[in-house]
Amino acid sequence: MLKLLVTLLLVGLASGYHISRVVNGEDAVPYSWPWQISLQYESNGTFYHTCGGSLIAPDWVLTAAHCINKLRTYQVVLGEYDRSVKEGEEQVIPVNSDGLFVHEKWNSNCVACGNDIALVKLSQSAQLNDKVQLANLPEAGAILPNEAPAYITGWGRLYTGGPLPDILQQALLPVVDYEHCSKWDWWGFSVKKTMVCAGGDTRSGCNGDSGGPLNYQADDGSWQVHGVTSFVSSLGCNTLKKPTVFTRVSAFNDWIEKIIAEN
């Protein structure tokens, strides 16, 4: 775990970005985000949390490309809330090496180039219940308005350089539209129209939140996953005028459908 975090930190510092826990969030209501998963990798026989993700089909998880290293062995834990105890609701499902699909245009040396999105096929289907449910995805091209109330969820660091929490965290991150987020003293050219900015200097994502959802409640009351947590500033997770940046899911509907249909 430490080796991975150090690697991500070095990548972030070198590029001006810090690969993205929830800063200044709160404990989520147990199982209130039933599509949230913990992506875990194996090291010396033990699995460690590395990223979040969203269950979008019984055997498919949506996460970030930078979360995936095809040389590692992964498992996905669904129905997770408090990582420090076995609560009986968890479903632990292995991932086969051929079940990792990273966007073909992802460049690990250029997180700001975009395409930070990946799909993970589970080796068996999740058992859906009141603790484990599928995420809804927005319509293709859907864009949230400025200050739309969205929520980040995850087990990422509580503050820059801080500890990972045991209990799933949530935080309200109002959307920052492209017009504002792309200003020269904000993210400038680093943010693309295929991304979503949200939050600001008080609440943000941080290391360990990567790949997890940006959740927004639609007019019909359903929750949709509009973003995949991608990066924050290398100056700190919650930095003024550097909102958390997410991959905009609605820019990749066709890619998601294509990968699932072909596999």
VOGU-3710 file (C-alpha; in Angstrom, 3 decimals, decimal comma):
1> mlkllvtlll> 0,000/0,000/0,000  2,747/2,434/0,982  4,722/1,687/-2,156  1,668/2,364/-4,324  0,826/5,614/-2,530  4,412/6,824/-2,853  4,334/6,011/-6,562  1,104/7,961/-7,036  2,486/10,871/-5,020  5,608/11,021/-7,176
11> vglasgyhis> 3,527/10,963/-10,344  1,374/13,767/-8,948  4,298/15,960/-7,960  6,023/15,474/-11,276  2,974/16,515/-13,276  1,462/19,124/-10,975  -1,355/16,805/-10,002  -2,019/14,620/-6,993  -3,949/11,515/-7,910  -7,152/11,574/-6,045
21> rvvngedavp> -9,921/10,533/0,333  -12,681/12,794/1,152  -11,407/15,938/2,908  -13,728/17,558/5,478  -16,438/15,024/4,755  -18,616/13,064/7,148  -19,427/9,433/7,874  -21,913/8,227/5,287  -25,156/6,657/6,447  -24,460/2,899/6,325
31> yswpwqislq> -25,152/1,452/2,855  -26,632/4,712/1,555  -24,348/4,512/-1,506  -24,899/0,830/-2,410  -23,043/1,015/-5,737  -19,806/2,177/-4,040  -17,084/-0,480/-4,124  -13,570/-0,854/-2,747  -10,975/-1,864/-5,329  -8,183/-3,765/-3,599
41> yesngtfyht> -4,832/-5,120/-4,756  -2,841/-8,051/-3,399  0,597/-7,760/-1,834  2,290/-10,637/-0,007  -0,984/-12,459/0,411  -2,948/-9,493/1,791  -5,373/-7,231/-0,046  -5,234/-3,454/0,412  -7,715/-0,729/-0,561  -6,366/1,401/-3,365
51> cggsliapdw> -9,350/3,009/-5,140  -13,082/3,361/-5,239  -15,469/2,516/-8,037  -19,112/2,099/-8,972  -21,017/-1,092/-9,712  -22,778/-0,373/-13,025  -23,839/-3,921/-13,952  -23,942/-7,138/-11,903  -20,465/-8,054/-13,160  -18,986/-4,659/-14,132
61> vltaahcink> -17,330/-1,895/-12,122  -16,497/1,601/-13,357  -13,283/3,141/-12,005  -10,314/5,301/-13,041  -7,621/4,217/-15,465  -4,855/5,365/-13,113  -6,142/2,849/-10,533  -5,268/-0,097/-12,754  -1,896/-1,834/-13,030  -2,269/-4,968/-15,092
71> lrtyqvvlge> 0,666/-6,575/-13,274  -1,322/-6,583/-10,015  -3,971/-8,956/-8,717  -7,248/-7,287/-7,740  -10,444/-8,024/-5,918  -13,590/-5,937/-5,523  -15,472/-5,632/-2,226  -19,144/-4,707/-2,454  -21,467/-3,985/0,466  -18,557/-2,439/2,357
81> ydrsvkegee> -18,984/0,312/4,966  -16,525/-0,023/7,864  -13,335/-1,542/6,482  -12,054/-2,397/9,990  -14,723/-5,017/10,713  -16,541/-7,794/8,885  -20,153/-6,699/9,047  -21,575/-9,646/7,135  -22,846/-7,662/4,152  -19,595/-7,701/2,198
91> qvipvnsdgl> -19,251/-9,527/-1,095  -15,630/-10,162/-2,037  -15,231/-10,993/-5,724  -11,900/-11,738/-7,423  -10,931/-10,091/-10,702  -9,263/-12,147/-13,415  -6,258/-10,699/-15,210  -8,259/-10,483/-18,442  -11,014/-8,517/-16,714  -9,185/-5,158/-16,693
101> fvhekwnsnc> -10,105/-2,666/-19,432  -8,329/0,690/-19,476  -9,342/3,332/-21,999  -7,086/2,950/-25,010  -6,272/6,685/-25,076  -5,258/6,882/-21,408  -1,722/8,166/-20,935  -0,324/7,444/-17,471  2,209/10,242/-17,930  -0,477/12,834/-18,654
111> vacgndialv> -3,446/12,686/-16,309  -4,611/16,091/-17,598  -4,895/14,654/-21,104  -8,092/12,929/-19,986  -9,528/9,469/-20,638  -8,918/8,503/-16,996  -11,542/5,773/-17,055  -11,509/1,982/-16,815  -13,865/-0,960/-16,488  -13,323/-4,008/-14,299
121> klsqsaqlnd> -15,177/-7,234/-15,092  -15,893/-9,325/-12,020  -15,193/-13,052/-12,109  -18,759/-13,644/-10,929  -21,884/-11,514/-10,744  -22,705/-9,509/-7,640  -25,771/-10,522/-5,661  -27,984/-7,462/-5,695  -29,853/-6,588/-2,497  -30,594/-3,529/-0,359
131> kvqlanlpea> -26,862/-3,157/0,434  -25,522/-3,786/-3,086  -27,205/-2,039/-6,006  -26,355/-0,789/-9,471  -25,428/2,804/-10,208  -27,399/4,779/-12,765  -25,385/6,544/-15,437  -26,417/9,875/-16,999  -27,492/10,229/-20,592  -24,738/10,736/-23,127
141> gailpneapa> -23,580/14,345/-23,207  -25,327/15,363/-19,983  -23,552/18,240/-18,221  -24,325/19,397/-14,702  -24,860/23,145/-14,187  -22,598/25,327/-12,079  -23,099/24,775/-8,324  -25,206/21,650/-8,851  -25,140/19,732/-5,525  -23,088/16,582/-6,059
151> yitgwgrlyt> -21,543/14,188/-3,545  -18,180/12,475/-3,544  -17,896/9,215/-1,604  -14,891/7,109/-0,703  -12,309/5,818/1,749  -9,598/8,263/0,658  -7,349/10,267/2,965  -9,017/12,554/5,501  -6,588/15,347/4,649  -3,423/15,840/2,629
161> ggplpdilqq> -0,928/13,237/3,871  -3,443/12,040/6,473  -4,791/8,583/7,315  -7,262/6,471/5,371  -10,594/6,164/7,223  -12,282/2,888/8,077  -15,806/4,245/7,554  -17,061/5,342/4,146  -17,018/9,129/3,859  -19,204/11,510/1,889
171> allpvvdyeh> -18,967/15,223/1,147  -21,095/17,720/-0,716  -19,063/19,092/-3,622  -20,924/21,718/-5,645  -20,115/21,473/-9,341  -17,776/24,078/-10,818  -18,658/24,430/-14,491  -16,075/24,360/-17,273  -16,247/28,127/-17,805  -15,061/28,736/-14,241
181> cskwdwwgfs> -12,801/25,715/-13,776  -10,809/26,401/-16,953  -9,903/29,980/-15,987  -6,153/30,564/-16,024  -5,886/30,930/-12,225  -8,036/27,826/-11,647  -7,166/24,670/-13,611  -6,590/26,441/-16,929  -5,749/24,142/-19,830  -5,398/21,186/-17,463
191> vkktmvcagg> -9,153/20,679/-17,347  -10,894/19,363/-20,451  -14,533/19,376/-21,496  -14,582/15,609/-20,897  -14,049/16,317/-17,193  -16,170/17,622/-14,305  -14,853/19,901/-11,561  -16,478/19,937/-8,128  -15,746/21,242/-4,655  -13,152/23,796/-3,700
201> dtrsgcngds> -10,848/24,849/-0,917  -12,706/23,224/2,016  -14,012/19,883/0,756  -12,340/17,693/-1,801  -11,245/14,253/-2,838  -7,834/12,919/-1,848  -5,610/9,830/-2,279  -7,718/6,685/-2,071  -10,890/8,276/-3,460  -9,681/7,775/-7,015
211> ggplnyqadd> -12,066/5,914/-9,276  -15,016/6,510/-6,968  -18,227/8,259/-7,945  -19,430/11,823/-8,102  -23,112/11,308/-7,287  -25,949/13,625/-8,324  -29,672/13,268/-7,653  -31,690/13,668/-10,841  -35,082/15,359/-11,081  -36,856/12,001/-10,828
221> gswqvhgvts> -35,164/11,314/-7,472  -32,724/8,719/-8,773  -29,000/9,063/-8,145  -26,624/9,135/-11,091  -22,858/8,748/-11,228  -21,691/11,760/-13,243  -17,989/11,564/-12,446  -15,074/9,207/-11,817  -12,629/10,742/-9,323  -9,417/11,574/-11,191
231> fvsslgcntl> -7,053/14,163/-9,678  -6,482/17,042/-7,275  -3,692/19,595/-6,965  -0,195/18,501/-5,956  -0,243/21,498/-3,590  -2,805/19,673/-1,453  -6,108/17,898/-1,754  -8,131/20,954/-0,765  -6,488/23,899/-2,506  -8,146/27,216/-3,329
241> kkptvftrvs> -9,301/27,394/-6,963  -8,263/23,786/-7,559  -11,482/21,759/-7,286  -11,395/17,981/-7,454  -11,424/16,880/-11,092  -13,482/13,923/-12,290  -13,740/12,120/-15,598  -17,163/13,072/-16,990  -19,037/9,788/-17,373  -21,486/11,174/-19,946
251> afndwiekii> -18,582/11,734/-22,350  -17,823/8,004/-22,359  -21,218/6,269/-22,641  -20,332/4,820/-26,033  -16,996/3,477/-24,789  -18,601/1,892/-21,734  -21,309/0,237/-23,817  -18,784/-0,980/-26,378  -16,456/-2,633/-23,838  -19,337/-4,360/-22,044
261> aen> -20,924/-5,553/-25,301  -17,637/-7,002/-26,580  -16,695/-8,759/-23,345
//
